[in-house]
């Protein structure tokens, strides 16, 4: 269910079913590289740490599904790879076609679908510091349009190269996947309110707030000039309007 409070700067409230979720944080992992053995070695060795972490959590949630729609989100995407490509151009050096093709925002979702031989739709989103929140809304709208088909939300990011200077609300390195499916026995209530409430557990980034909610099953929030984003865990089954 999606609710809007007004049409000027609408407050938004929606709920998604959470069948599975997975995260990979480099700072917490004993392994230096995510396990993506389901990807062919010739492809695997060309991937960045960002794509590897995204593919790992995506596989964790959807390995047994024959088909799944994907919403991939990242604030910066493959910015480090893109910067390297621009460096080559600036130095009048040839640009690797592989490096260029893997620098686009939807590269990860393409690799995932090819590895799975899955022709389901894939969407790529980048929306500034609020990227994860808006991606959750996109995943909700896609799932609500066809609840019989699962939707996989994958969010992955890493800080921008220092040469870009100070980035407001800079994200932390890591990846998170959430599977929206009818088999879910729990839900995530999502909201973005313009009212300046003082919620508990306000975190530094959206991803930290969402992960806090998923792990602790208590509310997590993130404050931004456009409003307060909040997430609440709730047991139960998702229902259409």
Backbone as CSV, one residue per row, in Angstrom:
resi,resn,N_x,N_y,N_z,CA_x,CA_y,CA_z,C_x,C_y,C_z
1,UNK,0.842,-1.190,0.000,0.000,0.000,0.000,0.879,1.242,0.000
2,UNK,0.615,2.143,-0.923,1.343,3.405,-1.005,0.391,4.533,-0.665
3,UNK,0.810,5.427,0.244,-0.022,6.542,0.649,0.759,7.836,0.499
4,UNK,0.104,8.870,-0.034,0.712,10.189,-0.175,-0.115,11.187,0.619
5,UNK,0.533,12.008,1.442,-0.199,12.926,2.294,-0.663,14.171,1.549
6,UNK,0.133,14.679,0.592,-0.271,15.866,-0.157,0.428,15.846,-1.500
7,UNK,0.098,16.802,-2.344,0.634,16.808,-3.705,1.742,17.827,-3.907
8,UNK,2.040,18.646,-2.868,3.092,19.638,-2.995,4.451,18.949,-2.831
9,UNK,4.809,18.605,-1.620,5.975,17.771,-1.337,5.440,16.582,-0.560
10,UNK,4.938,15.572,-1.259,4.163,14.516,-0.603,4.968,13.678,0.381
11,UNK,4.323,13.404,1.525,4.843,12.396,2.429,4.487,11.045,1.832
12,UNK,5.382,10.116,1.904,5.184,8.811,1.280,5.272,7.709,2.320
13,UNK,4.362,6.753,2.222,4.341,5.604,3.120,4.008,4.367,2.293
14,UNK,4.849,3.349,2.362,4.577,2.119,1.624,5.184,0.935,2.372
15,UNK,4.745,-0.246,2.014,5.184,-1.463,2.698,5.605,-2.507,1.676
16,UNK,6.749,-3.141,1.920,7.208,-4.201,1.027,7.313,-5.517,1.797
17,UNK,7.033,-6.643,1.134,7.244,-7.944,1.770,8.727,-8.300,1.721
18,UNK,9.251,-8.823,2.803,10.666,-9.212,2.850,10.750,-10.728,2.986
19,UNK,10.994,-11.395,1.867,11.114,-12.850,1.886,12.519,-13.273,2.311
20,UNK,13.520,-12.541,1.821,14.917,-12.807,2.167,15.688,-11.494,2.090
21,UNK,16.787,-11.456,2.772,17.694,-10.326,2.605,19.117,-10.779,2.893
22,UNK,20.071,-10.075,2.316,21.479,-10.405,2.506,22.305,-9.129,2.394
23,UNK,23.385,-9.069,3.145,24.279,-7.917,3.039,25.727,-8.392,3.036
24,UNK,26.578,-7.579,2.462,28.019,-7.837,2.484,28.712,-6.519,2.737
25,UNK,29.409,-6.449,3.865,30.151,-5.255,4.223,31.616,-5.624,4.325
26,UNK,32.430,-4.978,3.541,33.845,-5.293,3.539,34.477,-5.170,4.911
27,UNK,34.003,-4.205,5.704,34.575,-3.973,7.028,34.259,-5.093,8.005
28,UNK,33.227,-5.896,7.710,32.817,-6.957,8.619,33.185,-8.342,8.120
29,UNK,33.616,-8.443,6.881,33.868,-9.752,6.287,35.285,-10.245,6.573
30,UNK,35.400,-11.546,6.873,36.715,-12.154,7.071,37.418,-12.365,5.727
31,UNK,36.619,-12.461,4.667,37.180,-12.652,3.331,37.413,-11.299,2.671
32,UNK,38.496,-11.185,1.919,38.790,-9.931,1.243,37.927,-9.730,0.008
33,UNK,37.347,-10.806,-0.495,36.548,-10.714,-1.712,35.293,-11.568,-1.577
34,UNK,34.135,-11.067,-2.008,32.896,-11.845,-1.930,32.979,-13.098,-2.800
35,UNK,32.316,-14.154,-2.376,32.280,-15.398,-3.139,31.238,-15.283,-4.249
36,UNK,31.695,-15.230,-5.489,30.776,-15.211,-6.634,31.180,-16.317,-7.608
37,UNK,31.361,-17.504,-7.069,31.807,-18.641,-7.879,30.795,-19.046,-8.941
38,UNK,29.566,-18.538,-8.843,28.562,-18.853,-9.860,28.806,-18.077,-11.158
39,UNK,29.688,-17.088,-11.104,30.066,-16.322,-12.294,31.289,-16.977,-12.933
40,UNK,31.302,-17.080,-14.255,32.424,-17.696,-14.949,33.733,-16.959,-14.636
41,UNK,34.829,-17.706,-14.457,36.111,-17.087,-14.093,36.557,-15.978,-15.038
42,UNK,36.343,-16.152,-16.345,36.787,-15.148,-17.307,36.071,-13.818,-17.096
43,UNK,34.836,-13.873,-16.600,34.085,-12.655,-16.287,34.438,-12.174,-14.886
44,UNK,34.535,-13.103,-13.968,34.758,-12.782,-12.556,36.016,-11.944,-12.337
45,UNK,37.089,-12.292,-13.030,38.354,-11.597,-12.787,38.357,-10.154,-13.305
46,UNK,37.373,-9.804,-14.122,37.298,-8.441,-14.652,36.425,-7.525,-13.792
47,UNK,35.752,-8.094,-12.816,34.790,-7.324,-12.036,35.450,-6.540,-10.908
48,UNK,34.858,-5.405,-10.591,35.319,-4.591,-9.473,34.785,-5.165,-8.166
49,UNK,35.310,-4.688,-7.055,34.812,-5.122,-5.750,33.352,-4.729,-5.569
50,UNK,32.953,-3.601,-6.164,31.564,-3.156,-6.077,30.629,-4.161,-6.738
51,UNK,30.930,-4.553,-7.968,30.087,-5.514,-8.679,30.098,-6.876,-7.998
52,UNK,31.242,-7.279,-7.484,31.325,-8.574,-6.808,30.430,-8.617,-5.573
53,UNK,30.451,-7.559,-4.782,29.611,-7.534,-3.585,28.132,-7.518,-3.956
54,UNK,27.777,-6.778,-5.010,26.386,-6.735,-5.458,25.923,-8.094,-5.957
55,UNK,26.752,-8.760,-6.743,26.402,-10.074,-7.276,26.301,-11.108,-6.166
56,UNK,27.134,-10.991,-5.151,27.104,-11.938,-4.040,25.769,-11.893,-3.301
57,UNK,25.322,-10.680,-2.912,24.069,-10.582,-2.158,22.864,-10.907,-3.041
58,UNK,22.950,-10.561,-4.328,21.864,-10.897,-5.254,21.708,-12.407,-5.361
59,UNK,22.827,-13.103,-5.485,22.796,-14.568,-5.584,22.293,-15.190,-4.288
60,UNK,22.671,-14.629,-3.163,22.194,-15.134,-1.872,20.667,-15.177,-1.822
61,UNK,20.033,-14.158,-2.394,18.579,-14.027,-2.284,17.801,-14.700,-3.409
62,UNK,18.424,-14.913,-4.555,17.648,-15.368,-5.718,18.241,-16.568,-6.435
63,UNK,19.175,-17.257,-5.826,19.856,-18.362,-6.511,18.903,-19.442,-6.994
64,UNK,17.835,-19.701,-6.238,16.923,-20.795,-6.582,15.710,-20.346,-7.387
65,UNK,15.663,-19.076,-7.757,14.518,-18.566,-8.512,14.811,-18.616,-10.008
66,UNK,13.926,-19.198,-10.808,14.174,-19.258,-12.254,14.112,-17.893,-12.924
67,UNK,13.336,-16.989,-12.349,13.178,-15.662,-12.948,12.881,-14.651,-11.851
68,UNK,13.505,-13.492,-11.927,13.258,-12.447,-10.940,13.541,-11.080,-11.566
69,UNK,12.644,-10.147,-11.353,12.877,-8.772,-11.785,13.901,-8.131,-10.842
70,UNK,14.766,-7.310,-11.387,15.844,-6.722,-10.593,15.763,-5.203,-10.616
71,UNK,15.881,-4.603,-9.436,16.063,-3.156,-9.310,17.442,-2.959,-8.692
72,UNK,18.382,-2.465,-9.493,19.740,-2.232,-8.998,19.917,-0.747,-8.722
73,UNK,20.475,-0.425,-7.562,20.634,0.970,-7.169,22.043,1.231,-6.658
74,UNK,22.568,2.399,-7.014,23.885,2.808,-6.541,24.022,4.312,-6.719
75,UNK,24.479,4.994,-5.689,24.659,6.441,-5.812,25.778,6.772,-6.794
76,UNK,26.915,6.133,-6.623,28.072,6.428,-7.468,28.285,5.411,-8.575
77,UNK,27.748,4.214,-8.418,27.976,3.179,-9.411,29.466,2.892,-9.575
78,UNK,29.857,2.567,-10.796,31.263,2.249,-11.082,32.062,3.530,-11.346
79,UNK,31.977,4.468,-10.415,32.633,5.761,-10.610,34.153,5.618,-10.685
80,UNK,34.705,4.713,-9.910,36.166,4.541,-9.943,36.620,4.011,-11.299
81,UNK,35.854,3.079,-11.842,36.200,2.559,-13.164,36.010,3.646,-14.225
82,UNK,34.922,4.410,-14.112,34.674,5.498,-15.064,35.789,6.535,-15.005
83,UNK,36.255,6.829,-13.792,37.349,7.786,-13.627,38.619,7.277,-14.296
84,UNK,38.869,5.980,-14.175,40.038,5.385,-14.825,39.939,5.492,-16.345
85,UNK,38.726,5.282,-16.873,38.513,5.422,-18.317,38.785,6.862,-18.753
86,UNK,38.293,7.821,-17.966,38.527,9.235,-18.291,40.012,9.585,-18.211
87,UNK,40.709,8.971,-17.259,42.158,9.192,-17.177,42.848,8.725,-18.457
88,UNK,42.433,7.561,-18.955,43.021,7.043,-20.197,42.768,7.994,-21.363
89,UNK,41.536,8.500,-21.429,41.206,9.440,-22.501,42.048,10.707,-22.378
90,UNK,42.159,11.215,-21.142,42.940,12.425,-20.917,44.412,12.257,-21.233
91,UNK,44.897,11.030,-21.102,46.304,10.747,-21.401,46.507,10.248,-22.823
92,UNK,45.444,10.362,-23.635,45.502,9.934,-25.040,45.874,8.457,-25.173
93,UNK,45.402,7.661,-24.218,45.642,6.225,-24.260,44.380,5.512,-24.728
94,UNK,44.518,4.342,-25.345,43.330,3.613,-25.800,42.465,3.177,-24.618
95,UNK,41.163,3.229,-24.828,40.211,2.829,-23.786,39.805,1.377,-24.004
96,UNK,39.890,0.594,-22.966,39.496,-0.809,-23.052,37.988,-0.919,-23.232
97,UNK,37.514,-1.595,-24.279,36.068,-1.791,-24.455,35.435,-2.486,-23.257
98,UNK,36.162,-3.425,-22.663,35.641,-4.127,-21.490,35.485,-3.177,-20.316
99,UNK,36.494,-2.349,-20.082,36.420,-1.384,-18.984,35.262,-0.422,-19.187
100,UNK,35.063,0.016,-20.426,33.960,0.934,-20.707,32.613,0.254,-20.482
101,UNK,32.456,-0.968,-20.977,31.165,-1.655,-20.857,30.825,-1.973,-19.408
102,UNK,31.846,-2.164,-18.581,31.606,-2.471,-17.173,31.498,-1.224,-16.304
103,UNK,31.624,-0.041,-16.911,31.550,1.200,-16.146,30.137,1.756,-16.058
104,UNK,29.210,1.224,-16.845,27.848,1.751,-16.854,27.084,1.270,-15.624
105,UNK,26.039,2.004,-15.247,25.323,1.725,-14.001,24.650,0.359,-13.996
106,UNK,24.173,-0.078,-15.161,23.436,-1.347,-15.195,24.317,-2.548,-15.539
107,UNK,25.631,-2.398,-15.441,26.527,-3.509,-15.775,26.272,-4.719,-14.883
108,UNK,26.124,-4.486,-13.580,25.936,-5.596,-12.646,24.666,-6.373,-12.945
109,UNK,23.555,-5.661,-13.192,22.294,-6.355,-13.465,22.375,-7.140,-14.768
110,UNK,23.130,-6.626,-15.738,23.307,-7.356,-16.989,24.097,-8.633,-16.793
111,UNK,25.181,-8.552,-16.034,25.989,-9.740,-15.755,25.174,-10.774,-14.989
112,UNK,24.383,-10.309,-14.034,23.554,-11.208,-13.226,22.543,-11.951,-14.095
113,UNK,21.864,-11.230,-14.979,20.850,-11.861,-15.828,21.479,-12.831,-16.826
114,UNK,22.647,-12.483,-17.363,23.327,-13.376,-18.308,23.767,-14.659,-17.605
115,UNK,24.339,-14.522,-16.414,24.800,-15.696,-15.670,23.645,-16.630,-15.335
116,UNK,22.464,-16.049,-15.092,21.289,-16.840,-14.724,20.453,-17.259,-15.934
117,UNK,20.783,-16.702,-17.092,19.957,-16.896,-18.285,18.513,-16.471,-17.992
118,UNK,18.415,-15.306,-17.397,17.136,-14.764,-16.944,16.792,-13.533,-17.784
119,UNK,15.646,-13.577,-18.466,15.233,-12.470,-19.334,14.285,-11.483,-18.655
120,UNK,14.117,-11.593,-17.350,13.215,-10.684,-16.641,13.752,-9.253,-16.698
121,UNK,12.851,-8.294,-16.510,13.216,-6.875,-16.592,14.212,-6.488,-15.505
122,UNK,15.058,-5.515,-15.830,16.021,-4.980,-14.865,16.018,-3.462,-14.959
123,UNK,16.059,-2.808,-13.808,16.044,-1.350,-13.726,17.259,-0.891,-12.931
124,UNK,17.886,0.199,-13.353,19.033,0.756,-12.630,18.696,2.169,-12.174
125,UNK,19.001,2.474,-10.915,18.618,3.752,-10.315,19.811,4.402,-9.612
126,UNK,19.957,5.705,-9.814,20.903,6.506,-9.045,20.205,7.815,-8.708
127,UNK,20.075,8.123,-7.421,19.290,9.291,-7.012,19.932,10.019,-5.837
128,UNK,21.233,10.270,-5.932,21.911,11.020,-4.890,21.934,10.286,-3.562
129,UNK,22.020,11.021,-2.450,22.111,10.371,-1.139,20.860,9.582,-0.768
130,UNK,19.734,9.843,-1.442,18.495,9.120,-1.174,18.287,7.931,-2.085
131,UNK,19.328,7.467,-2.750,19.202,6.399,-3.744,18.513,5.154,-3.209
132,UNK,18.925,4.655,-2.055,18.337,3.420,-1.536,16.855,3.587,-1.248
133,UNK,16.474,4.709,-0.655,15.060,4.937,-0.353,14.195,4.964,-1.593
134,UNK,14.656,5.662,-2.625,13.884,5.718,-3.863,13.881,4.374,-4.582
135,UNK,14.949,3.612,-4.443,14.983,2.277,-5.043,13.986,1.350,-4.357
136,UNK,13.832,1.493,-3.050,12.826,0.709,-2.330,11.421,1.054,-2.821
137,UNK,11.203,2.328,-3.145,9.908,2.725,-3.692,9.709,2.136,-5.083
138,UNK,10.742,2.154,-5.913,10.657,1.560,-7.252,10.377,0.060,-7.163
139,UNK,11.069,-0.618,-6.250,10.843,-2.053,-6.077,9.405,-2.320,-5.641
140,UNK,8.902,-1.470,-4.753,7.509,-1.612,-4.313,6.537,-1.458,-5.480
141,UNK,6.704,-0.415,-6.284,5.756,-0.180,-7.377,5.790,-1.318,-8.393
142,UNK,6.980,-1.852,-8.655,7.064,-2.978,-9.584,6.394,-4.218,-9.007
143,UNK,6.630,-4.478,-7.731,6.026,-5.660,-7.117,4.508,-5.512,-7.040
144,UNK,4.032,-4.333,-6.653,2.590,-4.112,-6.525,1.874,-4.262,-7.861
145,UNK,2.571,-3.984,-8.956,1.952,-4.108,-10.278,1.754,-5.562,-10.681
146,UNK,2.538,-6.467,-10.079,2.429,-7.895,-10.393,2.970,-8.705,-9.217
147,UNK,2.172,-8.856,-8.148,2.640,-9.551,-6.946,2.959,-11.023,-7.169
148,UNK,2.564,-11.561,-8.295,2.852,-12.962,-8.569,4.280,-13.213,-9.007
149,UNK,5.004,-12.155,-9.336,6.394,-12.281,-9.789,7.312,-11.555,-8.808
150,UNK,8.346,-12.219,-8.299,9.225,-11.594,-7.307,10.054,-10.450,-7.884
151,UNK,10.471,-9.567,-7.000,11.352,-8.452,-7.357,12.554,-8.484,-6.422
152,UNK,13.732,-8.349,-6.981,14.962,-8.338,-6.193,15.560,-6.939,-6.202
153,UNK,15.642,-6.334,-5.027,16.307,-5.043,-4.887,17.767,-5.286,-4.514
154,UNK,18.670,-4.688,-5.260,20.101,-4.794,-4.962,20.677,-3.380,-4.875
155,UNK,21.283,-3.082,-3.739,21.923,-1.777,-3.555,23.402,-2.007,-3.251
156,UNK,24.269,-1.344,-3.973,25.708,-1.471,-3.732,26.381,-0.125,-3.951
157,UNK,27.326,0.206,-3.102,27.996,1.496,-3.243,29.362,1.475,-2.585
158,UNK,30.148,2.468,-2.922,31.447,2.693,-2.307,31.739,4.184,-2.402
159,UNK,32.538,4.720,-1.495,32.829,6.155,-1.524,33.488,6.574,-2.837
160,UNK,33.252,7.822,-3.208,33.848,8.357,-4.433,35.351,8.550,-4.256
161,UNK,36.052,8.581,-5.374,37.490,8.826,-5.364,37.757,10.177,-4.686
162,UNK,38.785,10.266,-3.836,39.082,11.517,-3.124,39.254,12.730,-4.031
163,UNK,39.616,12.500,-5.299,39.824,13.639,-6.193,38.535,14.424,-6.439
164,UNK,37.369,13.819,-6.125,36.100,14.520,-6.305,35.783,15.431,-5.124
165,UNK,36.650,15.440,-4.126,36.456,16.319,-2.990,35.462,15.767,-1.986
166,UNK,34.999,16.638,-1.107,34.059,16.236,-0.060,32.680,16.000,-0.668
167,UNK,32.094,14.852,-0.376,30.762,14.501,-0.874,29.794,14.512,0.301
168,UNK,28.753,15.329,0.225,27.769,15.395,1.301,27.065,14.056,1.474
169,UNK,26.808,13.686,2.728,26.096,12.441,3.039,26.748,11.256,2.334
170,UNK,28.065,11.195,2.360,28.784,10.135,1.662,28.415,8.766,2.218
171,UNK,28.286,7.812,1.314,27.880,6.465,1.677,29.090,5.649,2.152
172,UNK,28.801,4.473,2.700,29.845,3.549,3.105,29.887,2.387,2.123
173,UNK,31.002,1.682,2.093,31.161,0.575,1.157,30.360,-0.637,1.604
174,UNK,29.649,-1.247,0.660,28.907,-2.455,0.977,27.783,-2.708,-0.004
175,UNK,27.072,-3.814,0.214,25.964,-4.193,-0.666,24.844,-4.809,0.158
176,UNK,23.627,-4.599,-0.297,22.435,-5.103,0.373,21.440,-5.566,-0.674
177,UNK,20.826,-6.723,-0.449,19.779,-7.225,-1.345,18.554,-7.594,-0.523
178,UNK,17.383,-7.298,-1.061,16.107,-7.649,-0.429,15.217,-8.275,-1.489
179,UNK,14.689,-9.456,-1.196,13.784,-10.132,-2.119,12.346,-9.874,-1.710
180,UNK,11.578,-9.280,-2.621,10.148,-9.065,-2.427,9.417,-10.220,-3.084
181,UNK,8.719,-11.014,-2.270,8.077,-12.214,-2.803,6.876,-12.570,-1.945
182,UNK,5.915,-13.261,-2.547,4.686,-13.621,-1.845,4.926,-14.574,-0.685
183,UNK,6.067,-15.237,-0.652,6.369,-16.179,0.428,6.800,-15.481,1.711
184,UNK,6.919,-14.169,1.693,7.424,-13.419,2.845,6.511,-13.557,4.060
185,UNK,7.118,-13.640,5.229,6.365,-13.672,6.487,6.636,-12.421,7.314
186,UNK,7.331,-11.452,6.705,7.616,-10.190,7.378,7.578,-9.063,6.358
187,UNK,7.448,-7.847,6.860,7.338,-6.682,5.988,8.234,-5.558,6.491
188,UNK,8.563,-4.670,5.571,9.324,-3.475,5.900,8.454,-2.268,5.576
189,UNK,8.061,-1.542,6.616,7.296,-0.313,6.425,8.281,0.815,6.122
190,UNK,8.068,1.490,5.006,8.973,2.551,4.560,8.220,3.878,4.535
191,UNK,8.888,4.949,4.898,8.220,6.251,4.854,9.228,7.367,4.637
192,UNK,8.732,8.434,4.021,9.493,9.667,3.903,8.552,10.795,4.264
193,UNK,8.819,11.456,5.398,7.936,12.491,5.924,8.664,13.827,5.970
194,UNK,7.962,14.882,5.578,8.557,16.213,5.615,8.503,16.814,7.012
195,UNK,7.623,16.314,7.877,7.527,16.814,9.246,8.814,16.477,9.998
196,UNK,9.294,17.413,10.789,10.565,17.220,11.485,10.355,16.518,12.828
197,UNK,9.972,15.264,12.762,9.864,14.468,13.976,11.271,14.107,14.442
198,UNK,11.384,13.587,15.648,12.686,13.198,16.164,12.679,11.692,16.426
199,UNK,12.860,10.920,15.387,12.816,9.467,15.528,14.039,8.937,16.270
200,UNK,13.903,7.751,16.815,15.038,7.118,17.461,15.915,6.452,16.408
201,UNK,17.111,6.091,16.812,18.053,5.369,15.944,18.243,6.064,14.599
202,UNK,18.603,7.352,14.640,18.926,8.054,13.401,20.354,7.698,13.004
203,UNK,20.517,7.204,11.802,21.818,6.749,11.327,22.409,7.734,10.323
204,UNK,23.691,7.570,10.051,24.410,8.525,9.204,24.028,8.425,7.740
205,UNK,23.702,7.231,7.255,23.324,7.031,5.858,22.058,6.189,5.779
206,UNK,21.419,6.221,4.613,20.227,5.397,4.414,20.542,3.917,4.567
207,UNK,21.629,3.474,3.970,21.949,2.048,4.024,22.179,1.583,5.454
208,UNK,22.812,2.409,6.277,23.016,2.048,7.673,21.682,1.957,8.406
209,UNK,20.750,2.861,8.096,19.445,2.854,8.752,18.624,1.634,8.360
210,UNK,18.609,1.306,7.069,17.854,0.139,6.607,18.457,-1.139,7.177
211,UNK,19.768,-1.240,7.156,20.430,-2.434,7.676,20.202,-2.572,9.184
212,UNK,20.206,-1.459,9.895,19.901,-1.479,11.327,18.516,-2.069,11.563
213,UNK,17.558,-1.659,10.759,16.188,-2.153,10.898,16.109,-3.648,10.597
214,UNK,16.755,-4.088,9.538,16.705,-5.497,9.161,17.382,-6.384,10.200
215,UNK,18.480,-5.921,10.738,19.232,-6.727,11.694,18.594,-6.752,13.079
216,UNK,18.202,-5.600,13.559,17.693,-5.503,14.932,16.177,-5.629,15.016
217,UNK,15.517,-5.492,13.861,14.056,-5.493,13.796,13.461,-4.376,14.646
218,UNK,14.208,-3.298,14.746,13.728,-2.074,15.374,13.864,-0.942,14.360
219,UNK,13.184,0.155,14.618,13.125,1.250,13.654,14.498,1.852,13.383
220,UNK,14.700,2.223,12.124,15.902,2.941,11.724,15.490,4.169,10.935
221,UNK,16.237,5.256,11.066,15.855,6.498,10.387,17.085,7.235,9.874
222,UNK,16.841,8.059,8.863,17.882,8.890,8.255,17.273,10.240,7.947
223,UNK,17.961,11.304,8.361,17.433,12.656,8.179,18.155,13.365,7.048
224,UNK,17.359,14.061,6.228,17.884,14.792,5.077,17.050,16.058,4.932
225,UNK,17.565,17.090,4.269,16.772,18.309,4.089,15.396,18.087,3.471
226,UNK,15.219,17.016,2.674,13.904,16.794,2.067,12.967,16.016,2.983
227,UNK,13.405,15.651,4.181,12.518,14.975,5.115,13.208,13.876,5.904
228,UNK,12.413,13.207,6.719,12.888,12.087,7.527,12.479,10.788,6.853
229,UNK,13.452,9.942,6.573,13.185,8.611,6.039,13.228,7.633,7.209
230,UNK,12.204,6.748,7.285,12.155,5.784,8.371,11.775,4.399,7.849
231,UNK,12.273,3.386,8.554,11.960,2.000,8.211,11.619,1.244,9.485
232,UNK,10.539,0.465,9.418,10.068,-0.318,10.560,9.853,-1.764,10.124
233,UNK,10.295,-2.693,10.943,10.101,-4.119,10.680,8.763,-4.551,11.269
234,UNK,8.055,-5.391,10.533,6.754,-5.865,11.017,6.530,-7.293,10.559
235,UNK,6.123,-8.163,11.480,5.786,-9.534,11.125,4.414,-9.566,10.454
236,UNK,4.221,-10.475,9.522,2.937,-10.605,8.848,3.107,-10.783,7.351
237,UNK,1.995,-10.932,6.668,2.021,-11.129,5.219,1.544,-9.873,4.514
238,UNK,2.133,-9.619,3.351,1.815,-8.436,2.555,0.513,-8.657,1.806
239,UNK,-0.319,-7.624,1.748,-1.590,-7.723,1.037,-1.747,-6.543,0.097
240,UNK,-2.391,-6.796,-1.035,-2.688,-5.728,-1.981,-3.858,-4.913,-1.469
241,UNK,-4.047,-3.733,-2.075,-5.173,-2.881,-1.671,-6.499,-3.579,-1.931
